[in-house]
Amino acid sequence: MKIAALQINITWENPTANFAHLRPKVAEAAACGARLVVLPEMFACGFSMQTQAIREPAGGPSTAFLIEMATTHKLWICGSLPEEIPGNPRPANTLVVVSPSGELTRYRKIHPFSLAGEHEHYTAGDRHCTVNIEGLRCTLFVCYDLRFADEFWCTATATDAYIVVANWPAKRRTHWQTLARARAIENQAYMVAVNRVGTGDGLEYSGDSCIYDPVGEPLVQAAMGETMLLADLDPAVVKQARKQFPVLADRRASVLT
């Protein structure tokens, strides 16, 4: 299955401008044969803590945009957004996946980024999410989740590809590059890691989006500009990698007390 990762500059807290910016890029990805298009974290507004201003109800403008793109181009698409939770004063940083028919799947970021105060403005998720996309089992994560290896380990056997969307700042770009590759290697799964570029609220973002194969070799990598990354992912490659070098079969739970 061909995946397109869109590394873009996000206009701060301006969904209308970001939708307009993305429409031709999604169309281009569709023209290239992409079956899944992956957008960065908070693709419509940037990684903002101003949740009273940017929060959206379920089915709000950002979700409607994703549905429009998926049903218009007959493909899968995903991106995260600040989605309200009924009865909860704080929204969730929610990665929404939309199928070509407009069906929705949601993953709520498990690990809010406390250094930026995200935990004070967003509600943490409490469950993993794996979506079967045309035969490719995709497990979803958002940005800071990448630092927590146990979340990836416990989903590995049911996963062919990890999808990680991010607004990861340039000053920690080496961490982003290293952790993304490590998660692919240690779990013998594809890694699709999609970051933004540009600046937002005074922070610089370096992009460095990448797609690694199940042995950690880069299929495609980006630097600091806007770009589209394309790669073909095959679950048979994951199965073969795990058969040839059965790391997951040797993994044990800790016996330390």
Backbone torsions as a table, in degrees:
resi	resn	phi	psi	omega
1	MET	NA	133.8	-179.4
2	LYS	-86.3	129.2	178.3
3	ILE	-114.2	138.7	173.7
4	ALA	-115.1	123.5	175.8
5	ALA	-105.7	121.4	-176.2
6	LEU	-100.6	107.4	176.2
7	GLN	-92.2	112.7	-172.1
8	ILE	-131.4	163.5	167.7
9	ASN	-89.8	131.4	-176.7
10	ILE	-103.9	125.8	175.6
11	THR	-73.0	127.2	-170.7
12	TRP	-62.4	121.6	173.4
13	GLU	51.3	41.0	-179.1
14	ASN	-137.2	78.7	-177.9
15	PRO	-56.9	-40.8	-177.7
16	THR	-58.4	-45.5	179.0
17	ALA	-64.7	-39.1	-178.9
18	ASN	-70.5	-37.0	175.7
19	PHE	-61.6	-44.9	-179.7
20	ALA	-63.0	-36.8	-179.8
21	HIS	-68.1	-36.1	-173.6
22	LEU	-83.7	-27.7	-174.0
23	ARG	-53.6	-51.2	179.7
24	PRO	-68.3	-27.1	179.2
25	LYS	-70.9	-39.8	176.0
26	VAL	-66.4	-39.8	177.2
27	ALA	-61.0	-40.6	178.0
28	GLU	-64.1	-42.2	178.2
29	ALA	-61.2	-42.1	178.0
30	ALA	-62.1	-41.8	179.4
31	ALA	-63.6	-27.1	178.6
32	CYS	-83.4	-1.8	177.5
33	GLY	92.8	12.2	179.4
34	ALA	-64.2	136.1	174.9
35	ARG	-100.0	-22.6	175.5
36	LEU	-132.8	129.2	175.8
37	VAL	-112.4	127.8	-177.8
38	VAL	-113.2	124.7	178.2
39	LEU	-103.7	158.2	-179.8
40	PRO	-68.5	168.5	173.4
41	GLU	-56.2	140.7	176.9
42	MET	48.2	50.2	-173.5
43	PHE	-61.3	-21.6	-175.8
44	ALA	-95.9	-13.2	-172.0
45	CYS	-145.3	-13.0	-172.2
46	GLY	83.9	168.9	-174.7
47	PHE	-80.6	76.2	-175.3
48	SER	-99.8	143.5	174.1
49	MET	-94.4	2.1	179.9
50	GLN	-83.6	66.1	-170.9
51	THR	-67.5	-27.1	178.3
52	GLN	-65.2	-26.6	-178.5
53	ALA	-90.3	-32.3	-170.8
54	ILE	-108.9	-11.0	-176.8
55	ARG	-60.7	149.0	-179.0
56	GLU	-131.9	146.3	173.6
57	PRO	-71.6	163.1	172.6
58	ALA	-57.8	130.8	-176.6
59	GLY	82.9	13.8	-179.2
60	GLY	-73.4	-168.3	-172.8
61	PRO	-57.4	-41.2	-178.2
62	SER	-69.2	-41.0	176.3
63	THR	-65.1	-40.8	177.9
64	ALA	-61.2	-38.1	176.9
65	PHE	-62.6	-46.1	179.2
66	LEU	-60.9	-42.6	178.3
67	ILE	-62.5	-43.2	177.8
68	GLU	-57.4	-46.9	-178.2
69	MET	-66.4	-42.8	-177.9
70	ALA	-65.4	-46.3	-175.9
71	THR	-77.3	-31.2	178.1
72	THR	-68.4	-44.6	-174.8
73	HIS	-99.4	-0.2	177.1
74	LYS	55.7	53.0	178.4
75	LEU	-142.5	175.8	173.5
76	TRP	-93.2	146.9	178.0
77	ILE	-147.8	148.6	177.3
78	CYS	-146.5	151.3	176.2
79	GLY	-170.7	155.5	-177.6
80	SER	-97.7	154.8	-175.3
81	LEU	-154.8	159.9	-179.2
82	PRO	-84.6	91.2	-172.3
83	GLU	-99.0	130.5	178.4
84	GLU	-66.4	148.2	175.4
85	ILE	-115.2	121.0	-179.1
86	PRO	-52.6	129.3	178.2
87	GLY	80.9	3.3	-178.4
88	ASN	-118.6	129.3	-178.7
89	PRO	-70.2	-17.1	-179.2
90	ARG	-112.3	134.8	175.5
91	PRO	-73.7	176.0	174.1
92	ALA	-113.3	146.6	171.4
93	ASN	-79.0	97.4	-166.1
94	THR	-109.9	123.5	174.2
95	LEU	-88.7	113.6	-176.6
96	VAL	-102.8	128.3	175.3
97	VAL	-110.3	132.1	-179.0
98	VAL	-122.4	132.0	178.9
99	SER	-84.9	169.0	178.8
100	PRO	-59.4	-23.0	178.5
101	SER	-91.8	-0.8	178.8
102	GLY	93.2	9.3	178.2
103	GLU	-75.6	139.5	-174.2
104	LEU	-107.3	141.9	168.4
105	THR	-130.2	139.0	-175.8
106	ARG	-123.9	138.7	169.9
107	TYR	-125.5	127.5	177.7
108	ARG	-99.4	127.3	-177.3
109	LYS	-50.8	121.2	-175.4
110	ILE	-75.1	-35.2	-174.0
111	HIS	-115.7	89.9	172.5
112	PRO	-60.9	147.1	-175.2
113	PHE	-83.9	95.7	-172.6
114	SER	-66.3	-28.9	179.4
115	LEU	-58.7	-31.7	177.7
116	ALA	-97.2	4.6	-179.7
117	GLY	77.8	16.4	-178.1
118	GLU	-60.7	-34.8	-178.8
119	HIS	-64.9	-19.7	178.9
120	GLU	-85.3	-13.3	-175.0
121	HIS	-120.8	-19.0	-177.8
122	TYR	-127.0	145.2	176.4
123	THR	-85.9	135.1	-179.8
124	ALA	-75.8	144.6	171.0
125	GLY	-77.1	169.3	-176.5
126	ASP	-137.3	16.2	179.2
127	ARG	-152.7	152.3	177.2
128	HIS	-81.0	166.6	-179.8
129	CYS	-146.3	121.7	175.2
130	THR	-121.1	129.7	-177.0
131	VAL	-117.9	131.7	174.8
132	ASN	-85.9	109.9	-178.1
133	ILE	-110.4	97.3	178.0
134	GLU	52.9	43.1	176.1
135	GLY	93.5	-7.7	178.2
136	LEU	-103.7	118.6	-178.8
137	ARG	-82.3	112.3	-174.1
138	CYS	-111.1	121.4	177.1
139	THR	-102.3	134.7	-167.6
140	LEU	-102.4	136.6	173.4
141	PHE	-144.2	161.6	-178.7
142	VAL	-127.6	119.3	166.0
143	CYS	44.4	-103.0	-173.2
144	TYR	-57.2	-25.0	175.0
145	ASP	-52.8	-28.6	-175.7
146	LEU	-58.8	-25.9	-178.0
147	ARG	-76.4	-10.8	-171.0
148	PHE	-108.8	91.7	-172.7
149	ALA	-59.6	-32.8	-176.1
150	ASP	-62.9	-31.3	178.7
151	GLU	-65.4	-35.0	179.4
152	PHE	-78.0	-40.6	-180.0
153	TRP	-58.7	-45.4	-172.6
154	CYS	-74.4	-9.5	177.3
155	THR	-108.0	-1.3	-168.5
156	ALA	-60.5	-45.7	-172.6
157	THR	-65.9	-20.7	179.0
158	ALA	-102.9	15.0	-172.3
159	THR	-124.7	136.5	168.7
160	ASP	-102.3	-31.4	-176.8
161	ALA	-145.9	134.9	170.4
162	TYR	-94.1	132.9	174.3
163	ILE	-109.1	116.5	-179.9
164	VAL	-122.8	117.2	177.6
165	VAL	-105.6	145.4	-169.5
166	ALA	-152.1	158.7	159.3
167	ASN	-123.1	79.0	-172.7
168	TRP	-100.4	120.3	-172.4
169	PRO	-70.2	152.8	-176.0
170	ALA	-61.4	-31.1	-176.5
171	LYS	-67.8	-13.5	175.4
172	ARG	-121.0	31.5	-175.5
173	ARG	-64.4	-34.6	178.9
174	THR	-62.2	-37.1	177.2
175	HIS	-62.6	-46.0	-180.0
176	TRP	-57.8	-49.6	-177.4
177	GLN	-63.6	-43.1	-176.9
178	THR	-69.7	-46.1	-177.1
179	LEU	-67.4	-39.6	179.3
180	ALA	-60.8	-44.7	179.8
181	ARG	-67.6	-40.1	-179.8
182	ALA	-62.0	-41.0	-179.3
183	ARG	-63.7	-36.3	176.2
184	ALA	-65.2	-47.1	-176.2
185	ILE	-64.7	-50.3	-171.9
186	GLU	-71.9	-21.6	-179.7
187	ASN	-110.3	-0.8	178.2
188	GLN	50.6	53.3	179.5
189	ALA	-139.8	157.1	172.2
190	TYR	-62.9	149.4	173.3
191	MET	-125.1	120.6	174.5
192	VAL	-112.8	102.4	-174.4
193	ALA	-114.3	115.1	-170.6
194	VAL	-119.8	116.6	-177.9
195	ASN	-116.5	163.8	177.4
196	ARG	-93.3	170.9	171.7
197	VAL	-124.7	178.2	178.0
198	GLY	88.5	-159.4	179.1
199	THR	-125.5	151.1	176.9
200	GLY	-151.9	122.7	179.4
201	ASP	52.6	38.9	176.1
202	GLY	87.7	-4.8	179.5
203	LEU	-100.3	144.4	175.7
204	GLU	-99.8	139.4	-180.0
205	TYR	-119.6	132.4	-170.2
206	SER	-98.5	-3.0	-177.9
207	GLY	76.0	-103.9	-178.8
208	ASP	58.7	29.3	175.9
209	SER	-61.2	152.2	-173.5
210	CYS	-158.6	154.4	171.5
211	ILE	-129.7	118.8	179.7
212	TYR	-108.0	151.1	175.7
213	ASP	-86.8	177.7	-173.5
214	PRO	-68.4	-5.7	172.9
215	VAL	-110.3	10.6	174.0
216	GLY	87.6	11.1	176.9
217	GLU	-85.2	136.3	-178.7
218	PRO	-72.0	126.7	171.7
219	LEU	-84.1	-36.2	177.7
220	VAL	-161.7	143.4	179.6
221	GLN	-138.6	151.8	177.8
222	ALA	-118.8	163.9	174.8
223	ALA	-107.5	-125.3	-167.7
224	MET	-105.2	2.4	-179.2
225	GLY	-104.1	169.9	173.8
226	GLU	-65.5	137.7	-179.5
227	THR	-165.5	168.3	172.4
228	MET	-117.3	127.6	175.7
229	LEU	-101.5	131.1	178.8
230	LEU	-120.9	136.9	176.9
231	ALA	-155.5	149.2	175.4
232	ASP	-97.1	125.8	-179.7
233	LEU	-113.6	135.3	-174.6
234	ASP	-131.9	118.1	179.6
235	PRO	-61.0	-24.2	177.5
236	ALA	-64.6	-30.4	177.7
237	VAL	-67.7	-38.8	176.8
238	VAL	-63.6	-47.6	-179.4
239	LYS	-59.8	-41.4	-179.2
240	GLN	-68.8	-40.1	178.7
241	ALA	-61.6	-40.6	-179.4
242	ARG	-72.8	-29.5	177.3
243	LYS	-72.5	-41.8	-177.4
244	GLN	-71.5	-31.9	-176.9
245	PHE	-140.2	84.4	-166.3
246	PRO	-77.7	64.3	179.4
247	VAL	-62.5	-45.4	-174.6
248	LEU	-62.5	-31.7	178.8
249	ALA	-67.5	-23.4	-178.9
250	ASP	-94.7	-2.9	-177.2
251	ARG	-72.3	134.0	-179.9
252	ARG	-124.7	148.1	171.1
253	ALA	-68.7	151.4	-179.7
254	SER	-62.0	137.8	177.0
255	VAL	-105.1	4.3	179.9
256	LEU	-74.6	146.1	177.8
257	THR	-126.7	NA	NA
